[in-house]
């Protein structure tokens, strides 16, 4: 979004705020006519000022013009226009900062797709590594089941305030222009934290939803780059490269498995060390195949 467009949105929202502050929605009239202002003042101050003795009658004044009639519909129409402008321009977490320069991490509605009426509720992270990250996966307490059918992974599930998966369809539509980067934040049960950053991230079209990822940096080790080019698999759809078995069934998750994985961030929430092999929330290059992480966030950001 260019600077002129940003200014346009700010001005529009500011105008709406000012107009709304001058409107009494209870009486459904704007304070723009003399009689309206007089009535408003009378109603506002009637409990504060006492009316004194009536003075002498003054001279008759000139005939005035009819006061301009301003309806609440004017404000509603303006609000609708600003809303349409927001829908057209608020496509990323970064764009939400146009409305609030002091935006804090939390739930926002953006409109990144051609169907402008279909808003997408997302969690925006404004704190990590420069902020404006859109979080698309989170594991934190094991309350959400991630061992699901492929259709659930396509549409998404869970709650952005807690554990969730945004959805492969949304990920494809968001990243298909190839201008996104990926960050994965991880924490173990001792409070140790690591991250993996990838400068290139893209999810292909369905039904493969092929992963493109590369340009690693970070301190968690690279457990993902080697799976660039892999299709997404779930328990009811085997698209991995292993001919003898389904990786999704073996390792209890939905992922871009090959033969089979070094990362399983949608695996079972097993709470730290586990005896079973590679079926937890695993990141092999940090804590191996027998440790299930406490917290994981996968997030994307426009370059």
N, C-alpha and C positions, 0 to 999 in steps of 0.2 A: 504494500500500500504506500503510495507516494505521500509526501508531506502535505500537499494541498488537500488531498482527500481526508487525511487525518484532521486537519484544521476544520474542514467542512463538517465532519461528524461532531467534533467538539462544540462548534458553534451551534449546531442544530440541537444537541442535547442541552446545552446551556440555555438556549431560547425556550425550550420546553420547560425547563426547571423554573425559569423566571416567570413565564406565563402561568404555570400551575400555582406558583406562590401568590399570584394576584387573583386567583379564582376561588369563589365560594361554591363548592360542589353541592353543598346542602341546598342553597337557593338556586343553583344551576344558572347563575348569571355572572358575567365578567364585570369587574369594577372599572368600566371604561366610560360610563355616562355620568353626567353631573348628578342626576337624580339618584342613580345607583350608588354613587360615592356618598351622597348625603344620607341615604338610607342606611348604608353600611356603617357610616360614622355614628349615626344615631343609635343603631343597634349595638354597636361596639361599646359606646361610652355611656349608654343610658343608666348603667348601674354605678357609674363613676361620678358624673356631673349632675348637679341639681339644677332644675329649671327655675329661673328667677321670675320676677314680675314682668308682665308683658309691657314693652315700651310703646311710645307713640307710633302711630301708623305712618309709614314713609310714603314718598311719592311713587307713583306707578312707573315701573320700568318698561323698557322696550320689550316687544314680543321676541321670545327666543326661538331657536330652532329645536326640532325634535331630537332628543338624545339618541345617539347611536345604540342600537340594540345588539348586544353581544351575547351569544349563546354558548353554553358549555360544549355544544357540538363543534365549535371552532377549535377548542382545546383538544377535544377527542380526535378531530381530524389531524391536528398537528402531531399529536401523540402517535397516531397511526403512521404518519409519514416518517417520523423519526424511527419508529419500530421497523418499518420497511427498509430504511437506510441502514439500520443496524444489521438486519438480516442479510443485506447485500454485501456488507463490508466486514462483519465479524467472523472471520474464517479460521482464525488460529487463537491460541492463548495470548500471543503477543498483541493481537488486535484488541483484546479486552482492556488493555491498558489505556486505550484511547478514552474510554469512558471514565476510568478511575486510575489516575497516575500512581496512586498508592495501593494498587491491587494486592491482595494477600492470597496465599495459596488456598484453594477451595474449589467448590463446584461452580461451573459457569456453563452457560448455553452459547454455543457457537453455531454458525450456519455455513459449514464448509462445502456443501454439496449443491448441485444444480437445482435441486428441489428446495428452494429457499425457505419454504414453510416448515420443512422438517428440521427442527433444531436438534443438535446433538449435545446431550448433557455430558460434560467431561470434567475431570479433575485437573486443574492447572497448578503447576508447581512454580512459584515465583521466587524460590529461595535457593535452589541447588544450582551451582555452577552458572550463574548469570540469569537463571530463571527462565520463564516463558516455556516450560516443558509441558507437554500434554501427556499425562500418565495413562497408559493403556492396559497395564496389568499390575496387580498388587497381590502379594501374599503376606499375611501378617499374623493370623491366629488359627488358621485351619477351619474357619466356620463355613467356607464355601467349598462345594464339591467341584473339583476340576477334572475328574475322570468322567468325561462327558462325550456325547455323540458329536459328530462333525457339525451338524446343523447348529448346535449350541455355540460352537466355536466360530461359526460364520456370523451369527447374529449378535453374539455377546451375552454375558450373564453376570450376575452379582450386582453389587452396589458400589459406585465410585467413591463413596465415603469409607468403604471397607475393602473387602476382597472382591476382585472383579476381573473380567476380561472384556475389553471394549468390543471386540468382534473383528474377524478377518475381513469382512466386507467393508467396514469403516476404515480399517487399516489400509486396505488397497486404495480406496478412494482418496484418503488423505495423502498417501505417499507416492501415488502413481506418476507424479511429475518428476520424481527422482531428486527432490531438493530437501531431503530430510536427513537428520542425524539421530542416532540412538544412544541412550545412556541407560545402563542397568545398575541400580544401587542395591547392595546386598548387606545383610547383617547376620551374624551368628548369635547364639544364645549367651555368649560372654560379652556382648556389646562391641565386638570387633566389626568394622565396616570396610568394605571394598567396593570398587566400582569398575565397570567396563564401559568404555566409550567407543562408538563406531561412527566415523565421519560420513558413512554412506549407508542408508537404510531404505529398503523398498519392499513392499509386499505386492506380488503379482495378482492377476485377476483369478477369479474362481473358475473351475473348482480346485485348481492346484494351489493357488495362493503361494506361489513360489517365493522363497526368501532370497533377497539380494542384500548382502551385508559385507562391510569391509572397512579398512582404515582404523584398526584397533589402537587404542591407548588406554592406560589405566593401571590399577594395581591388583586386579583380581585374576589376571591371566586371561588369555583369549580362548574361550570355550565355544565360540560361535562362528568365527569366520570360515572354518572348514565346511560349514553346512550351507554356505551360500549356494544357491541353485537347487536346494531341496524343496520338495513339495510338503505341504502340511498334512499330517496324519492324525486321526483320532481313533477311538476304540472300535468304531464301526466302519472306518474307511482307511485301509492300509495303502499308503502311497510312498512308503519308504523303499530303500534299495536292498533290504534284506529279504532274500527269497524264502528262507526257512521258517520265518515267524513274523508276527506283527510287533514292531517295536512299541507301539502305543499300548497294546495289551500286555506286553512283557513288563513295561516300565510305568504303566498306570498314569498316562498323561495324554495330552494333545500337544504336538510339537512338530518342528521341521526335522524329523528323524531321518537318518540315512541308514547306517548299519553299526550301532544304533545311535548313541549320543555321547557328548561330553558336557551337555547342559540339558537339564530337565526341569525347567522352572515352573512348569505346570504339572509336576508330578504330585505324589501324595505328600501331605503335610505331616511329617513323621517326628518333628520336634527334636532335632539334633542328631546324635549318633543313632544309627539303626543297623540291625543285622542283615536285613534284606539288601539286595544288591541293586543300586542305581535306580530305584523307583521312588526316591524322595525328591524334595526340591533341591536338586544337586547342581553344583557348578564345579566340575571336576578339577579344573586348574587351580582352584583355591583350596577346597576342603575335601575333594575326592568324591567317590561314589557311595560312601557310607555315612554321609552327614547331610541332613536335611536342614536347610537354612531357616532362620526365624523370620526374616523380613526380606522381601524382594519388591522392587518397583522397576518396571520397564517403562520408559518414557521417550517420546520423540519431540523433535523441535525443528522448525524450518531453518535452513542454513542462512 
